[in-house]
């Protein structure tokens, strides 16, 4: 266990996202899960170490965040973490949180144990963002839970993936229409990755996702990404693979300056779509990409 560390991590204007991946466990099994991109085996890796409650709390308390930059709890399914309730209650009150969830949790227990103010802030989107997965979680259940959470003071947004499959896409759009008529915020997200031999997604760097060849490059992130064990990574691809963390969130010498460094990478071509897609930033302005990549070279040439 890492010792308590009181030194601050002050995120700057260039930093767009702070995420604690509290667990990579999930109670759904979606074949198109972005976390399993490129044939990954996240479920086989769920045995990796998890930080204890005190460590997560100490890590969160190190953060100095802007009003427009919350701490996002995600995974996997973050509410599966055995100390989820304790963590959201004991982190200092100034830390506003967002939650990425499939909302398979017990809503009554959530309302009883989670203060609404923790997930309340001014933003162009809901602080609790719920992913709807046809065939995995039922939209009727999500609608009922949404109304219940809203009545308790929480702001909820539902999201569906615009899957290439015509039937799934049609269902998502019909579900969106239904939810909007009920006054529920339901938004769609672009499908990312390969499906049926075709690549989907708007990516900034050519050949970065499912590329024909793996290349070397230098990469710098705009995000603070922390895995279940507390290790910090330069991208989602590294995090899901447990590959080359550059720090631990409780390291005494870890500061925001380390996020600013360009770091060498030898797996350009198997990037996670989340890192290289062109998307909206925290202000919902389109055109942002999570990483900046330079000096892309063929591996053979890079070794010379």
HUSULRA-V849644 format. One record per residue. N is the residue number from 1. RES is the residue in one letter. SS is DSSP state (helix for helix, strand for strand, loop for the rest). Layout:
n;res;ss
N;RES;SS
N;RES;SS
This chain:
n;res;ss
1;X;loop
2;X;loop
3;X;loop
4;X;loop
5;X;loop
6;X;loop
7;X;loop
8;X;loop
9;X;strand
10;X;strand
11;X;loop
12;X;loop
13;X;loop
14;X;loop
15;X;loop
16;X;loop
17;X;strand
18;X;strand
19;X;strand
20;X;strand
21;X;strand
22;X;loop
23;X;loop
24;X;loop
25;X;loop
26;X;loop
27;X;loop
28;X;loop
29;X;loop
30;X;loop
31;X;loop
32;X;loop
33;X;loop
34;X;helix
35;X;helix
36;X;helix
37;X;helix
38;X;helix
39;X;helix
40;X;loop
41;X;loop
42;X;helix
43;X;helix
44;X;helix
45;X;helix
46;X;loop
47;X;loop
48;X;loop
49;X;loop
50;X;loop
51;X;loop
52;X;loop
53;X;helix
54;X;helix
55;X;helix
56;X;helix
57;X;helix
58;X;helix
59;X;helix
60;X;helix
61;X;helix
62;X;helix
63;X;strand
64;X;strand
65;X;loop
66;X;loop
67;X;loop
68;X;loop
69;X;loop
70;X;loop
71;X;strand
72;X;strand
73;X;strand
74;X;strand
75;X;loop
76;X;loop
77;X;loop
78;X;helix
79;X;helix
80;X;helix
81;X;loop
82;X;loop
83;X;loop
84;X;helix
85;X;helix
86;X;helix
87;X;helix
88;X;helix
89;X;helix
90;X;helix
91;X;loop
92;X;loop
93;X;loop
94;X;loop
95;X;loop
96;X;loop
97;X;strand
98;X;strand
99;X;strand
100;X;strand
101;X;strand
102;X;loop
103;X;loop
104;X;loop
105;X;loop
106;X;loop
107;X;helix
108;X;helix
109;X;helix
110;X;helix
111;X;helix
112;X;helix
113;X;helix
114;X;loop
115;X;loop
116;X;helix
117;X;helix
118;X;helix
119;X;helix
120;X;loop
121;X;loop
122;X;loop
123;X;loop
124;X;loop
125;X;loop
126;X;loop
127;X;loop
128;X;strand
129;X;strand
130;X;strand
131;X;strand
132;X;strand
133;X;loop
134;X;loop
135;X;loop
136;X;loop
137;X;loop
138;X;loop
139;X;helix
140;X;helix
141;X;helix
142;X;helix
143;X;helix
144;X;helix
145;X;helix
146;X;helix
147;X;helix
148;X;helix
149;X;helix
150;X;helix
151;X;helix
152;X;loop
153;X;loop
154;X;loop
155;X;loop
156;X;strand
157;X;strand
158;X;strand
159;X;strand
160;X;strand
161;X;strand
162;X;strand
163;X;loop
164;X;loop
165;X;loop
166;X;helix
167;X;helix
168;X;helix
169;X;helix
170;X;helix
171;X;helix
172;X;helix
173;X;helix
174;X;helix
175;X;helix
176;X;helix
177;X;helix
178;X;helix
179;X;helix
180;X;helix
181;X;helix
182;X;loop
183;X;loop
184;X;loop
185;X;strand
186;X;strand
187;X;strand
188;X;strand
189;X;strand
190;X;strand
191;X;loop
192;X;loop
193;X;strand
194;X;strand
195;X;strand
196;X;loop
197;X;loop
198;X;strand
199;X;strand
200;X;strand
201;X;loop
202;X;loop
203;X;strand
204;X;loop
205;X;loop
206;X;loop
207;X;loop
208;X;loop
209;X;loop
210;X;loop
211;X;loop
212;X;loop
213;X;loop
214;X;loop
215;X;strand
216;X;strand
217;X;strand
218;X;strand
219;X;strand
220;X;strand
221;X;strand
222;X;loop
223;X;strand
224;X;strand
225;X;strand
226;X;strand
227;X;loop
228;X;loop
229;X;loop
230;X;loop
231;X;strand
232;X;strand
233;X;strand
234;X;loop
235;X;loop
236;X;helix
237;X;helix
238;X;helix
239;X;helix
240;X;helix
241;X;helix
242;X;loop
243;X;loop
244;X;loop
245;X;loop
246;X;loop
247;X;strand
248;X;strand
249;X;loop
250;X;loop
251;X;loop
252;X;loop
253;X;loop
254;X;loop
255;X;loop
256;X;helix
257;X;helix
258;X;helix
259;X;helix
260;X;helix
261;X;loop
262;X;loop
263;X;strand
264;X;strand
265;X;strand
266;X;strand
267;X;strand
268;X;strand
269;X;loop
270;X;loop
271;X;loop
272;X;loop
273;X;helix
274;X;helix
275;X;helix
276;X;helix
277;X;strand
278;X;loop
279;X;strand
280;X;strand
281;X;loop
282;X;loop
283;X;loop
284;X;loop
285;X;loop
286;X;strand
287;X;strand
288;X;strand
289;X;loop
290;X;loop
291;X;strand
292;X;strand
293;X;strand
294;X;strand
295;X;strand
296;X;strand
297;X;strand
298;X;strand
299;X;helix
300;X;helix
301;X;helix
302;X;helix
303;X;helix
304;X;loop
